[in-house]
């Protein structure tokens, strides 16, 4: 379909109907339309690492609308994400967990690292959760990590201005993960909420359990270590 449209555009230009500048603009429009077209309702990604298993594409689609294509001007879908990280020893073996909610659909993600820190596990939980979203969304992230929330909402602006250095001139810790998180946030409208850990928040308790279970599964060889851990 795309090739046929481009062919028609070039045919019009060949007979002097379409100026070259307009032809190029149309071709670019067709290219980007093709690159960024997405099925309406396909929110969560495909083939993601979930609870230690690689899920197939069918099990990962959060919701699939039955009719019509998504309008580029439509309201962004709301995805709620709750994340947590855990570590034995800090540094030591660590795990992370994430709960994603879209409408009535929920998915959990988790991972393990054999030698890491609690802060890196907190960050990777958010990174992996955002990474499975396959279209721009409105996202509410709930975390019990002030390091993650304050870092992405307050500190990161000055870090970037200083070339990823802190006020004392020292390099920002976990710069690899901050840069990944910053890039992912650019694709979405993200709101950050902080909750106190172990205070009875249901979703926070769930992802805390996922994170701790991931450590045990990793030590038992059930989970493959996350290379970014």
Long-range contacts (C-beta under 8 A, 24 or more apart in sequence): 2-30, 2-31, 2-33, 2-34, 5-30, 6-30, 37-69, 38-70, 38-134, 38-135, 39-64, 39-65, 39-69, 39-70, 40-64, 40-65, 40-68, 40-69, 40-70, 41-65, 41-70, 41-77, 42-134, 42-135, 43-77, 43-79, 43-102, 43-133, 43-134, 43-135, 43-137, 44-100, 44-102, 44-107, 44-132, 44-133, 44-134, 45-131, 45-132, 45-133, 45-134, 46-134, 48-109, 48-128, 48-131, 48-132, 49-109, 49-111, 49-128, 50-107, 50-108, 50-109, 50-110, 51-108, 51-109, 51-110, 51-210, 52-110, 52-214, 52-217, 52-222, 52-223, 60-107, 60-132, 62-100, 62-102, 62-103, 62-105, 62-107, 63-102, 63-103, 63-105, 70-135, 75-138, 76-136, 76-137, 76-138, 76-188, 76-189, 77-102, 77-135, 77-137, 77-138, 78-102, 78-137, 78-138, 78-139, 78-140, 79-133, 79-137, 79-138, 79-139, 79-140, 80-139, 80-140, 80-142, 81-126, 81-129, 81-130, 81-139, 81-140, 81-141, 81-142, 82-141, 82-142, 82-143, 82-203, 82-204, 82-206, 82-207, 83-122, 83-125, 83-126, 83-129, 83-141, 83-142, 83-143, 83-207, 84-122, 84-125, 84-143, 84-144, 84-145, 84-197, 84-204, 84-207, 84-208, 84-210, 84-211, 85-118, 85-119, 85-120, 85-121, 85-122, 85-123, 85-124, 85-125, 85-145, 85-211, 86-118, 86-121, 86-208, 86-211, 86-212, 86-214, 86-215, 87-116, 87-117, 87-118, 87-121, 87-215, 88-215, 90-117, 90-118, 91-115, 91-116, 91-117, 92-116, 93-215, 93-218, 93-219, 94-118, 94-120, 94-121, 94-211, 94-215, 94-229, 95-121, 95-210, 95-211, 95-212, 95-213, 95-214, 95-215, 95-217, 95-218, 96-121, 96-122, 96-124, 96-125, 96-128, 96-210, 96-211, 96-214, 97-125, 97-206, 97-207, 97-208, 97-209, 97-210, 97-211, 97-213, 97-214, 98-125, 98-126, 98-128, 98-129, 98-207, 98-210, 99-203, 99-206, 99-207, 99-210, 100-129, 100-132, 107-132, 108-206, 108-207, 108-210, 110-210, 110-211, 110-213, 110-214, 110-223, 111-214, 111-223, 111-226, 111-229, 112-214, 112-215, 112-217, 112-218, 112-223, 112-224, 112-225, 112-226, 112-229, 113-218, 113-225, 113-226, 113-228, 113-229, 114-218, 114-225, 114-229, 115-229, 116-229, 119-145, 119-147, 119-148, 119-173, 119-174, 120-174, 120-177, 120-229, 121-211, 121-229, 122-147, 122-148, 123-148, 123-174, 123-177, 123-178, 123-181, 124-177, 124-226, 124-228, 124-229, 125-207, 125-211, 126-181, 127-177, 127-180, 127-181, 127-184, 127-228, 130-181, 130-184, 130-185, 130-187, 130-188, 130-190, 131-184, 133-187, 133-188, 136-187, 136-188, 136-189, 137-188, 137-189, 138-188, 138-189, 138-191, 139-188, 139-189, 139-190, 139-191, 140-190, 140-191, 140-193, 141-190, 141-191, 141-192, 141-193, 142-193, 142-194, 142-195, 142-201, 142-203, 142-204, 143-192, 143-193, 143-194, 143-195, 144-194, 144-195, 144-196, 144-197, 144-201, 144-204, 144-208, 145-194, 146-194, 149-192, 149-193, 149-194, 151-178, 152-178, 152-181, 152-182, 152-185, 152-192, 153-192, 156-182, 176-228, 177-228, 180-228
